[in-house]
Each structure stands twice: as structure tokens, then as C-alpha cells.
């Protein structure tokens, strides 16, 4: 299956300023698959080392971490000669070996001709919580997220439809109604399946939602296991409680995160470490309210007001135990959840596209779902789960701040009206 990260990896390989690359991201987002597929198609051979399946590897790095020492030994372990610029060296689950991570500094300084990519599912947690000597300035870094809806459509063989969506987005012209309906169905399927590569592949091959749900439940179980395995004893219960409560809070009319909803009397001091762990592991993302619409937005965030979204829509629906048919047909019984789910979907895609997302509230309770900086402009984004796109909050925002334009995401077809760019939900990857 096509992954956009391959283009990034190609640029990395060809860069004259290339450093060892750290590819981080949550479990099961496709890090190992993407790296190995890239290695297979762009190198003579791949030397792959997994610190989880081969714990004895740690002993090699305990002895010496200079490239001159490591390369002959790693060649022996891999059963193949590691050749400069011809072999891709891969360290997987590197969070289990601090010295392997530290060795990247010396590969950068003393042996830059060796091409190295390391992957770690909980690297953010390990680096921030453990005694890691992180090679600051000596590595390139990239975060891999679940597949977005464009990658999902491509996996479904919809290359032509993707091209037409991009053309309509650029021109602000409606997609033919039959294609619009087809794209909306793909959007709803994506909400159920999500972007975990294994789930997408299963859907392409079988269309079996029960099988996909089983896979999603397995991934969710691995997340819970990680919370126990890579966390302090004191934090395990708090992290699990917080994670379970996030999906509950997404069903509220006001999706702003509230500690008191985790536990009566809950406070930030009690649960902020849990939120940090979930964020660093890539399982959730946290977005803050901005108090003023000025550049840089980061300077005007309110650290006490934020929302939390999960990284994958399929896992969100699985965690809520929603039937596939309820999502595919958007039944009334899930009305309370539609808004939070749709916001989550949009935030996931904005994050994948590299945006730092915020939200805005007026003193009187008007709210804009997302504020982003696009090109040189600060752009408000209003999200609606259906086609009822009347938005008083957006009008108030536009009257107050006079943005270059606004974006309205809903089930409506493409268009441009009253300085608002109307974008159907399935086209959020174009933003």
C-alpha cells in the first residue's frame, strides 16, 4: 500500500545534509513496513535489527558504540555485509536500547555515509521519562501517523477520484453528484476502518467489518499493555482512566477536556502526567485554546483549556463499540457522538498535514473548532458533521478578525461563498 512517508524518505536519502533518521509514532501505524518497503526498493540490501525480538542485541551496544566497532558485528548478526550508501541499517523498537540511540551521534559525526533509520513506538515516552542520552542535533526526526483518507482511497483503487477531488478543491467547483456521494461513502467507511495499515489492508481484501474490529481490539489491548509496561506503577491506573475518559468526553456537546469528568474532584495535578504519557506515545493529541488571534499563535494559548483527540478514527469507533452500520448510515442514535467524532477526524488530518491546531472561544461562548496558520494567513475552520452549515460563531469570528478567508467542512459539496471556502469532509486532506 502506498504511504506518503516514502516521498519524505526519498528526500532524506538524497539529502547532502542527511543524518540518522528517527521515525517515531504510535504502535501499528506502519513504521516498520514503510521503512522495510523503502529499503527494499531503494537500497541493495537491508540490515534489520529488532531490540524487542532480539534482546541480546543490547549486549553489543553495551560494549562499544563506535561505528568502526559496531559495523563488523552488525554485519555478522545480519548475515550480510553492511556497505556504505548501499545498505539501509534499521534499528527497530530502539526505545529498548538507550545506547543504540546514543550511537546515532557517532554515526552522524564519524560515519555519515552509513544510512540508518531507527523506529520506536514509545520513543517519546522513553526519551522524556527515562535516562536517555538523546543525540540532540545529530539526527533527523519524522513522526508517522495512521493512513489518512487520501491513502485509504488510493488503497481502494480510487486514484482518479483523488485527482478529481484535488482539482475541485483548488477550483472551488462542485464534484459531480455521483462522485460526491461515492466519496462520502468512502469517508464513512474510513471512519469505521480508520488508518491503521493492517485494518485498511483487511478492508481492501475482505470488506469484513467484524474481522477489522477484532484487529482494532487487539491494537487497543496492546496500548493498554504499553501503559502498564512503559509506565510507573503510580501512573498506570491514572493513564488508563484518562484514556478511557477521552472517548466519553468526545460525546459531550462541549468537547473541551475536563478533569472532573475523569473522577469527581479530579485535578490537573493528578492527571497531567497521564495526558503527557498518552501524548508522547502518539495515542492522543492535545490542542489548546488561543485567547488572541495573533502570530505566533503559540504565544497566545491558554494552557488550562484544551481538547484531546485520539490518533485513529477506527480505534475511536472500536473503543466506543459502535456498530459499523451505525457509522455507515449515521443513525440518529449516535447523534451525541457525531460532532466529537467529526472534529477528531479533522484534527487527525490537520496534524498529518503538519499543522499546529488550536481552537477559539469568545467571551460569550461562540467557538471555532480549529485555528491554523496556512501559508501566511491565520485561518478559522468550522466543522459540521452534516450539511446544516449555518454557523453564527464563524460569522462573529469573521466580523471580529477579518481573516483572508474561512474554511467550512461539512457534507456539502465544494464551493466558495461569502469569503468561505466550502469543503466536503472527505477532502480535508487537501487543506
HELIX and SHEET records of a PDB file:
HELIX    1   1 UNK A    5  UNK A   14  1                                  10    
HELIX    2   2 UNK A   31  UNK A   42  1                                  12    
HELIX    3   3 UNK A   57  UNK A   63  1                                   7    
HELIX    4   4 UNK A   67  UNK A   78  1                                  12    
HELIX    5   5 UNK A   94  UNK A   96  5                                   3    
HELIX    6   6 UNK A   98  UNK A  110  1                                  13    
HELIX    7   7 UNK A  123  UNK A  129  1                                   7    
HELIX    8   8 UNK A  149  UNK A  155  1                                   7    
HELIX    9   9 UNK A  159  UNK A  171  1                                  13    
HELIX   10  10 UNK A  177  UNK A  193  1                                  17    
HELIX   11  11 UNK A  197  UNK A  206  1                                  10    
HELIX   12  12 UNK A  209  UNK A  229  1                                  21    
HELIX   13  13 UNK A  233  UNK A  249  1                                  17    
HELIX   14  14 UNK A  259  UNK A  261  5                                   3    
HELIX   15  15 UNK A  268  UNK A  280  1                                  13    
HELIX   16  16 UNK A  297  UNK A  300  5                                   4    
HELIX   17  17 UNK A  313  UNK A  319  1                                   7    
HELIX   18  18 UNK A  324  UNK A  328  1                                   5    
HELIX   19  19 UNK A  332  UNK A  334  5                                   3    
HELIX   20  20 UNK A  335  UNK A  352  1                                  18    
HELIX   21  21 UNK A  392  UNK A  401  1                                  10    
HELIX   22  22 UNK A  425  UNK A  430  5                                   6    
SHEET    1   A 5 UNK A  45  UNK A  50  0                                        
SHEET    2   A 5 UNK A  87  UNK A  92  1                                        
SHEET    3   A 5 UNK A 115  UNK A 120  1                                        
SHEET    4   A 5 UNK A  20  UNK A  24  1                                        
SHEET    5   A 5 UNK A 139  UNK A 143  1                                        
SHEET    1   B 8 UNK A 301  UNK A 310  0                                        
SHEET    2   B 8 UNK A 284  UNK A 290 -1                                        
SHEET    3   B 8 UNK A 358  UNK A 361  1                                        
SHEET    4   B 8 UNK A 367  UNK A 374 -1                                        
SHEET    5   B 8 UNK A 377  UNK A 383 -1                                        
SHEET    6   B 8 UNK A 406  UNK A 410  1                                        
SHEET    7   B 8 UNK A 420  UNK A 424  1                                        
SHEET    8   B 8 UNK A 415  UNK A 417 -1                                        
END                                                                             
